[in-house]
């Protein structure tokens, strides 16, 4: 997928003025948050489970070379083949080659964010029919759009928009009656059923890779992944190397974290462990089984201060609790991974220069870090990226000058206190309550009013209270 992260500001403005998008985001805003809160409240040991999840992932990352080799050995012992790829280009060529070897005319895909990351659809569609089987992914494939959310790819679409898409592609008519959600789901299932049966190759992602057994763990609420991976004669798994966990007990702990954090469920409706190609005694399964492991900068992250980001289990909790994402949706971020996690991952994968605005698309309110199931310190990582921007002169000259002045003033307390008193006094002349327009504050007042001070400064209040406490 080609990145437009360098256009973040313009795309964010467009999103804020898109009434249809705002309507769709408004409907989705509280659902994920409320369901997660309820699921967490029902599990008193959830914080201990988060601690265990962090330890599991940290241990796996510290010993990644050992566990990924163990996983590969076990996959091949079960009749599968592991392919190692360093770049998106190498991964695409590997997968295309496997599809050609299988004589594929039609490919059915379960949802895979790693597949979105390497842009596999565009490559496959040049030579063979490629169909998404996840309902959300199927909708955005018809719309020729990227996902807007890593869990709910079509969260930005209204029911009316989906009805129009289905009319256009299924019935070849220009607009019809507005259909209810169950009817739309039934229609998609009917269309996809033939695709499942006719597919020569099934492609899936992986939620976890289990080193102990060589198993790939997939979770869905639609069952589409089971059909995509079992019916076609060839199954190809696409996964980042960081998906590894040591054993089955570790995978069980991670699944309990994933479902509660992503959709507010104790467990997803379908949790599937896939281990190799079909054996003689198996009733179904693929005859050919391949796992394509992707690096794409992940091992480089192992050696720097952004290593903790590799703990991410792609639950989407940070997106759901982010006020910026909730206001603009996922497309404004311009690449595969939106929200707080994307604001760290995108600069890691495509370079900070091409995504310089993303680390600043954050209020640093800390909600993302507080809900992350594996305790990734997202606000700290975003601040570190801002430091890099400053050091590499990727910010504007005005911004760097302003930060230098601010840093110098803040290191001189008397000057700082004098400045705050003068600023407070000047703002009082603007009136009471709030101001809709102020010099040098256009970035703030363009979207909201600026509250005006009504009393003394914090330092003055602190000093006054100190005097009151003295005997």
C-alpha positions as CSV (number, residue, x, y, z in Angstrom):
1,X,0.0,0.0,0.0
2,X,1.4,3.4,-1.0
3,X,1.7,5.8,1.9
4,X,0.1,9.2,2.0
5,X,1.2,9.8,5.6
6,X,3.1,12.9,4.4
7,X,-0.3,14.5,3.7
8,X,-1.7,13.9,7.2
9,X,-2.7,17.5,7.9
10,X,-4.6,17.9,4.7
11,X,-6.2,14.5,5.1
12,X,-7.2,15.2,8.7
13,X,-8.9,18.5,7.6
14,X,-10.8,16.6,4.9
15,X,-11.9,14.0,7.5
16,X,-13.2,16.6,9.9
17,X,-15.4,18.2,7.2
18,X,-16.7,14.9,5.9
19,X,-20.2,14.7,7.3
20,X,-20.7,11.1,6.3
21,X,-17.5,10.0,7.9
22,X,-18.3,11.9,11.1
23,X,-21.7,10.2,11.2
24,X,-20.1,6.7,10.9
25,X,-17.5,7.5,13.5
26,X,-20.1,8.8,15.9
27,X,-22.0,5.5,15.7
28,X,-18.9,3.5,16.4
29,X,-17.2,5.7,19.0
30,X,-18.5,4.3,22.3
31,X,-19.2,0.6,21.2
32,X,-15.6,-0.7,21.5
33,X,-14.8,1.4,24.6
34,X,-17.9,0.3,26.6
35,X,-17.6,-3.4,25.6
36,X,-13.9,-3.5,26.6
37,X,-14.7,-1.8,29.9
38,X,-17.4,-4.4,30.7
39,X,-15.2,-7.3,29.7
40,X,-12.3,-6.1,31.8
41,X,-14.6,-5.5,34.9
42,X,-15.7,-9.1,34.7
43,X,-12.1,-10.3,35.0
44,X,-10.6,-9.2,38.4
45,X,-7.1,-10.4,37.4
46,X,-7.0,-8.5,34.2
47,X,-4.0,-6.4,35.3
48,X,-2.1,-9.5,36.3
49,X,-2.9,-10.9,32.9
50,X,-1.5,-7.7,31.2
51,X,1.7,-8.2,33.2
52,X,1.9,-11.8,32.0
53,X,1.3,-10.7,28.4
54,X,4.1,-8.2,28.7
55,X,6.5,-10.8,30.1
56,X,5.6,-13.3,27.4
57,X,6.2,-10.9,24.6
58,X,9.4,-9.5,26.1
59,X,10.8,-13.0,26.6
60,X,9.9,-14.0,23.1
61,X,11.5,-10.9,21.6
62,X,14.7,-11.4,23.7
63,X,15.0,-14.9,22.3
64,X,13.5,-14.3,18.9
65,X,16.2,-16.1,17.0
66,X,15.7,-19.3,19.0
67,X,11.9,-19.3,19.0
68,X,11.5,-18.4,15.3
69,X,13.9,-21.2,14.3
70,X,12.0,-23.6,16.6
71,X,8.7,-22.5,14.9
72,X,10.1,-23.0,11.4
73,X,11.5,-26.5,12.3
74,X,8.1,-27.6,13.6
75,X,6.2,-26.2,10.6
76,X,8.4,-28.2,8.3
77,X,8.1,-31.3,10.5
78,X,4.3,-31.0,9.9
79,X,4.6,-30.9,6.1
80,X,4.8,-27.1,5.7
81,X,7.4,-24.8,4.2
82,X,8.7,-21.6,5.7
83,X,9.8,-18.7,3.5
84,X,12.0,-15.9,5.0
85,X,11.6,-12.4,3.5
86,X,13.3,-9.2,4.4
87,X,11.4,-6.6,2.4
88,X,7.8,-6.0,1.2
89,X,9.0,-6.5,-2.4
90,X,10.6,-9.9,-1.5
91,X,7.5,-11.0,0.3
92,X,5.2,-10.0,-2.6
93,X,7.4,-11.9,-5.1
94,X,7.5,-15.0,-2.9
95,X,3.7,-15.1,-2.5
96,X,3.1,-14.4,-6.2
97,X,5.5,-17.2,-7.0
98,X,3.7,-19.7,-4.7
99,X,0.3,-18.7,-6.3
100,X,1.8,-19.3,-9.8
101,X,3.2,-22.7,-8.8
102,X,-0.3,-23.6,-7.6
103,X,-1.8,-22.6,-10.9
104,X,-4.0,-20.1,-9.1
105,X,-6.8,-18.5,-11.0
106,X,-8.7,-17.4,-7.9
107,X,-7.4,-16.5,-4.4
108,X,-9.5,-16.1,-1.3
109,X,-8.1,-14.1,1.5
110,X,-8.8,-13.9,5.2
111,X,-8.0,-10.6,6.9
112,X,-4.2,-10.0,7.2
113,X,-2.7,-6.7,8.2
114,X,0.7,-8.0,7.2
115,X,-0.7,-8.5,3.7
116,X,-2.0,-4.9,3.7
117,X,1.5,-3.8,4.9
118,X,3.2,-5.4,1.9
119,X,0.5,-4.5,-0.6
120,X,-0.1,-8.1,-1.7
121,X,-3.6,-7.5,-3.2
122,X,-2.3,-5.1,-5.9
123,X,0.3,-7.6,-6.9
124,X,-2.0,-10.6,-7.1
125,X,-4.9,-8.8,-8.8
126,X,-2.7,-8.2,-11.9
127,X,-2.7,-11.9,-12.6
128,X,-5.6,-13.6,-10.8
129,X,-9.0,-12.9,-9.1
130,X,-8.4,-12.0,-5.5
131,X,-11.3,-11.8,-3.1
132,X,-11.4,-10.7,0.6
133,X,-13.6,-13.0,2.7
134,X,-13.7,-10.9,5.9
135,X,-17.0,-8.8,5.6
136,X,-15.3,-5.5,6.4
137,X,-12.4,-6.2,4.1
138,X,-14.8,-7.3,1.4
139,X,-16.7,-4.0,1.7
140,X,-13.6,-1.8,1.4
141,X,-12.3,-4.0,-1.5
142,X,-15.5,-3.2,-3.4
143,X,-15.0,0.5,-2.5
144,X,-11.3,0.3,-3.5
145,X,-10.2,1.8,-0.2
146,X,-7.7,0.7,2.5
147,X,-8.9,-0.3,6.0
148,X,-9.8,2.5,8.3
149,X,-9.4,0.3,11.5
150,X,-7.3,-2.8,12.1
151,X,-10.2,-4.7,13.7
152,X,-13.2,-3.2,11.9
153,X,-11.9,-2.2,8.4
154,X,-15.2,-0.7,7.2
155,X,-16.0,1.2,10.4
156,X,-16.1,4.4,8.4
157,X,-18.9,3.2,6.1
158,X,-22.5,3.9,6.8
159,X,-25.3,1.3,6.0
160,X,-26.4,3.5,3.1
161,X,-22.9,3.5,1.6
162,X,-22.7,-0.3,1.9
163,X,-26.1,-0.8,0.3
164,X,-25.0,1.3,-2.7
165,X,-21.8,-0.7,-3.0
166,X,-23.7,-4.0,-3.0
167,X,-26.3,-2.7,-5.5
168,X,-23.5,-1.6,-7.8
169,X,-21.4,-4.8,-7.7
170,X,-24.0,-7.5,-7.0
171,X,-27.1,-6.2,-8.8
172,X,-25.6,-3.8,-11.3
173,X,-28.2,-1.2,-10.5
174,X,-27.8,2.5,-9.5
175,X,-29.3,2.7,-6.1
176,X,-32.1,0.7,-4.4
177,X,-33.9,0.5,-1.2
178,X,-31.9,0.8,2.0
179,X,-31.3,-2.6,3.5
180,X,-30.9,-3.7,7.1
181,X,-27.6,-5.1,8.4
182,X,-28.6,-8.8,8.6
183,X,-29.8,-8.6,5.0
184,X,-26.5,-7.1,3.9
185,X,-24.5,-9.8,5.8
186,X,-26.6,-12.6,4.2
187,X,-26.1,-11.2,0.7
188,X,-22.3,-11.0,1.2
189,X,-22.3,-14.6,2.5
190,X,-24.2,-15.8,-0.6
191,X,-21.7,-14.1,-2.9
192,X,-18.6,-15.3,-1.0
193,X,-19.8,-18.9,-0.7
194,X,-19.0,-19.6,-4.4
195,X,-15.6,-17.9,-4.0
196,X,-14.6,-20.2,-1.1
197,X,-15.5,-23.3,-3.2
198,X,-13.7,-22.1,-6.4
199,X,-10.5,-20.8,-4.8
200,X,-7.2,-22.4,-5.7
201,X,-5.2,-20.6,-3.0
202,X,-6.2,-19.3,0.5
203,X,-4.2,-16.6,2.1
204,X,-4.4,-15.6,5.8
205,X,-2.6,-13.6,8.4
206,X,-1.7,-14.9,11.9
207,X,-2.6,-13.6,15.3
208,X,0.1,-15.6,16.9
209,X,2.8,-18.1,15.9
210,X,3.4,-20.9,18.5
211,X,7.1,-22.0,18.5
212,X,6.4,-25.1,20.6
213,X,4.2,-26.8,18.0
214,X,4.6,-24.8,14.8
215,X,1.0,-23.7,15.0
216,X,-0.6,-20.6,13.5
217,X,-3.4,-19.1,15.6
218,X,-6.2,-17.2,13.9
219,X,-9.2,-15.5,15.5
220,X,-12.4,-14.3,13.8
221,X,-16.0,-13.7,14.5
222,X,-17.3,-14.8,11.1
223,X,-15.6,-18.1,10.5
224,X,-14.3,-16.9,7.1
225,X,-10.7,-17.7,8.1
226,X,-11.5,-21.4,8.6
227,X,-13.1,-21.6,5.1
228,X,-10.2,-19.6,3.5
229,X,-7.6,-21.9,5.0
230,X,-9.2,-25.3,4.8
231,X,-11.1,-25.5,1.5
232,X,-8.4,-24.4,-1.1
233,X,-5.7,-26.9,-1.9
234,X,-2.9,-24.4,-1.0
235,X,-2.8,-22.2,2.1
236,X,-0.3,-19.3,2.5
237,X,0.2,-17.6,5.9
238,X,1.6,-14.1,6.0
239,X,3.1,-13.0,9.3
240,X,5.6,-10.6,10.9
241,X,8.3,-12.3,12.8
242,X,7.2,-10.6,16.1
243,X,4.0,-12.7,16.2
244,X,6.0,-15.5,17.9
245,X,5.1,-16.8,21.3
246,X,6.9,-19.7,23.0
247,X,4.2,-22.2,23.8
248,X,0.5,-23.1,23.8
249,X,-0.1,-21.8,27.4
250,X,1.4,-18.5,26.3
251,X,-0.9,-18.3,23.3
252,X,-3.9,-19.0,25.6
253,X,-2.9,-16.0,27.8
254,X,-2.5,-13.8,24.8
255,X,-5.9,-14.8,23.4
256,X,-7.6,-13.8,26.6
257,X,-6.0,-10.4,26.4
258,X,-6.7,-10.0,22.6
259,X,-10.4,-10.7,22.7
260,X,-11.2,-8.5,25.7
261,X,-9.1,-5.6,24.4
262,X,-10.3,-5.8,20.7
263,X,-14.0,-6.5,20.8
264,X,-14.9,-6.8,24.5
265,X,-15.4,-10.6,24.3
266,X,-14.1,-13.3,26.6
267,X,-13.1,-15.2,23.5
268,X,-13.8,-14.6,19.8
269,X,-16.4,-16.8,18.1
270,X,-13.8,-18.7,16.1
271,X,-10.3,-19.5,17.5
272,X,-8.4,-21.8,15.2
273,X,-5.0,-23.5,15.6
274,X,-3.5,-24.5,12.2
275,X,-0.6,-26.9,12.3
276,X,0.9,-27.9,8.9
277,X,-0.5,-29.5,5.8
278,X,-3.3,-32.1,5.6
279,X,-2.3,-35.4,7.1
280,X,-3.7,-38.8,5.8
281,X,-6.1,-39.0,8.7
282,X,-7.4,-35.4,8.4
283,X,-10.9,-34.9,7.0
284,X,-9.9,-31.5,5.4
285,X,-7.1,-29.0,5.2
286,X,-4.7,-27.8,2.5
287,X,-2.4,-30.1,0.6
288,X,0.3,-27.4,0.4
289,X,1.0,-25.2,3.4
290,X,3.4,-22.2,3.4
291,X,4.3,-19.6,6.0
292,X,5.9,-16.4,4.7
293,X,7.7,-14.6,7.5
294,X,8.2,-10.8,7.1
295,X,10.9,-8.7,8.6
296,X,10.4,-5.2,7.0
297,X,12.4,-3.4,9.7
298,X,11.3,-5.5,12.7
299,X,14.7,-6.9,13.6
300,X,16.1,-3.4,13.3
301,X,13.6,-2.3,16.0
302,X,14.8,-5.1,18.2
303,X,18.1,-3.1,18.6
304,X,16.7,0.3,19.3
305,X,14.5,2.1,21.9
306,X,11.3,1.2,19.9
307,X,11.6,-2.5,20.7
308,X,8.6,-2.4,23.0
309,X,6.4,-1.6,20.0
310,X,7.0,-5.2,18.8
311,X,4.9,-6.4,21.7
312,X,1.8,-5.0,19.8
313,X,-0.9,-7.7,19.3
314,X,-3.0,-5.6,16.9
315,X,-6.0,-5.4,19.1
316,X,-7.0,-1.8,18.2
317,X,-7.6,-0.7,21.8
318,X,-5.3,2.3,21.4
319,X,-7.3,3.4,18.4
320,X,-10.7,3.0,20.1
321,X,-9.6,5.2,23.0
322,X,-7.7,7.9,21.0
323,X,-9.6,11.2,20.7
324,X,-7.6,12.1,17.6
325,X,-8.5,8.8,15.8
326,X,-12.1,9.1,17.0
327,X,-12.3,12.6,15.3
328,X,-10.6,11.8,11.9
329,X,-10.8,8.0,11.4
330,X,-8.0,5.8,10.0
331,X,-7.6,7.0,6.4
332,X,-6.1,10.4,7.5
333,X,-3.0,8.6,8.8
334,X,-2.2,7.6,5.3
335,X,-1.0,4.0,5.7
336,X,-1.9,0.6,7.0
337,X,-1.6,1.2,10.7
338,X,-3.6,4.2,12.0
339,X,-4.0,5.7,15.5
340,X,-1.3,5.7,18.2
341,X,0.2,2.4,17.2
342,X,0.4,3.6,13.6
343,X,2.0,6.8,14.6
344,X,4.9,4.8,16.0
345,X,4.9,1.9,13.5
346,X,4.6,3.9,10.3
347,X,7.8,6.0,10.9
348,X,9.5,2.7,11.8
349,X,8.5,1.0,8.5
350,X,8.5,3.7,5.9
351,X,10.8,6.3,7.6
352,X,10.2,9.3,9.8
353,X,10.7,11.7,7.0
354,X,7.7,10.3,5.2
355,X,5.5,10.4,8.3
356,X,6.8,13.4,10.2
357,X,3.3,14.6,11.2
358,X,2.1,11.4,12.8
359,X,4.1,11.6,16.1
360,X,2.5,15.0,16.6
361,X,-1.1,13.7,15.9
362,X,-1.4,13.0,19.7
363,X,-2.5,15.0,22.7
364,X,-0.3,12.8,25.0
365,X,-3.4,12.2,27.2
366,X,-2.0,8.7,27.9
367,X,-5.2,6.7,27.3
368,X,-3.6,4.5,24.7
369,X,-0.8,3.4,27.1
370,X,-3.3,2.8,29.9
371,X,-5.5,0.4,27.8
372,X,-2.7,-1.4,25.9
373,X,-3.0,-5.1,26.9
374,X,0.8,-5.6,26.7
375,X,1.6,-2.2,28.3
376,X,3.4,-0.6,25.4
377,X,4.3,3.0,26.6
378,X,2.9,4.6,23.5
379,X,3.1,8.2,24.7
380,X,6.8,7.8,25.6
381,X,7.6,6.4,22.2
382,X,5.7,9.2,20.5
383,X,7.7,11.8,22.5
384,X,10.9,10.0,21.5
385,X,9.9,10.3,17.8
386,X,9.3,14.0,18.4
387,X,12.9,14.3,19.8
388,X,14.2,12.6,16.7
389,X,12.3,15.0,14.5
390,X,13.9,17.9,16.3
391,X,17.4,16.4,16.1
392,X,17.1,15.5,12.4
393,X,15.7,19.0,11.5
394,X,12.4,17.4,10.2
395,X,10.4,20.1,12.0
396,X,10.0,23.6,10.6
397,X,12.5,26.3,11.4
398,X,9.8,28.3,13.2
399,X,8.9,25.2,15.4
400,X,12.6,24.6,16.3
401,X,13.1,28.2,17.1
402,X,10.0,28.3,19.3
403,X,11.1,25.2,21.2
404,X,14.5,26.6,21.8
405,X,13.1,29.8,23.2
406,X,10.6,27.8,25.3
407,X,13.4,25.6,26.6
408,X,15.6,28.6,27.5
409,X,12.8,30.4,29.3
410,X,11.6,27.4,31.2
411,X,15.2,26.9,32.6
412,X,15.0,30.4,34.1
413,X,12.3,30.3,36.7
414,X,12.1,34.1,37.4
415,X,11.8,34.9,33.7
416,X,9.2,32.1,33.3
417,X,7.1,33.4,36.2
418,X,7.3,36.9,34.9
419,X,6.2,35.8,31.4
420,X,3.2,33.8,32.7
421,X,2.0,36.8,34.7
422,X,2.3,39.1,31.8
423,X,0.6,36.6,29.4
424,X,-2.2,36.2,32.0
425,X,-2.7,39.9,32.3
426,X,-2.8,40.4,28.6
427,X,-5.3,37.6,28.1
428,X,-7.6,39.2,30.6
429,X,-8.0,42.1,28.2
430,X,-9.5,39.7,25.6
431,X,-12.5,39.3,27.8
432,X,-14.0,36.5,30.0
433,X,-14.9,32.9,29.3
434,X,-13.2,32.0,26.0
435,X,-11.9,33.6,22.9
436,X,-12.7,32.5,19.3
437,X,-9.8,34.4,17.8
438,X,-6.4,35.5,19.1
439,X,-3.1,36.5,17.6
440,X,-0.6,33.7,17.2
441,X,-3.2,31.1,18.4
442,X,-4.9,30.4,15.0
443,X,-3.9,26.7,15.2
444,X,-6.1,26.4,18.3
445,X,-8.9,28.8,17.6
446,X,-9.5,27.5,14.1
447,X,-11.3,24.5,15.5
448,X,-12.2,25.5,19.1
449,X,-12.4,28.4,21.5
450,X,-9.4,29.2,23.8
451,X,-10.4,29.3,27.5
452,X,-9.3,32.6,29.1
453,X,-7.8,32.9,32.6
454,X,-10.2,33.9,35.3
455,X,-7.9,34.2,38.3
456,X,-4.3,34.0,39.4
457,X,-1.6,31.7,37.9
458,X,-0.9,28.2,39.3
459,X,2.3,29.4,40.8
460,X,0.6,32.3,42.6
461,X,-2.1,29.9,43.9
462,X,0.5,27.4,45.1
463,X,2.5,30.2,46.9
464,X,-0.7,31.5,48.6
465,X,-1.7,28.1,49.8
466,X,1.8,27.5,51.2
467,X,1.4,30.7,53.3
468,X,-1.9,29.5,54.6
469,X,-0.5,26.2,55.7
470,X,2.3,27.8,57.7
471,X,1.7,28.2,61.5
